[in-house]
Amino acid sequence: MLCRKAIDAAPRAPALLLFLVLWLVPPVQAAPAAVAMPDRYSAAAAQQVMLAGGNAVDAAIAAAFVLAVTYPEAGNIGGGGFMLSYMQDEAAFLDFRERAPLAAHRDMYLDGQGN
């Protein structure tokens, strides 16, 4: 019976958690910008940059440095990505995807046993 109740309750748990977070956690406001990050530390860093007069690119860079410490498995500073920015009536697209050396291959870091 306990297993059945746990299974029945499982789909409601994320919705309940989301409701509690939205109800109990006060929103962070910074006009005219918004910041969304996977942790409060990177969000706070980005928000502080924006409040100090920085732009969205400055805030993203600050957040990336914080995430390198608080969420290193996300890749962050050494990883690649894409960025679309619009500043001073000019749009720009940056493609900074990482590239492997030509001699790189899928199994290059495996030992003789395939580990």
Secondary structure, DSSP 4 states (H G I P E B T S, - for coil): -HHHHHHHHTTHHHHHHHHHHHHHSPPP-BTTB----SSHHHHHHHHHHHHTT--HHHHHHHHHHHHHHH-GGG-GGGS--EEEEEETTEEEEEE------TT--TTTT--TT--
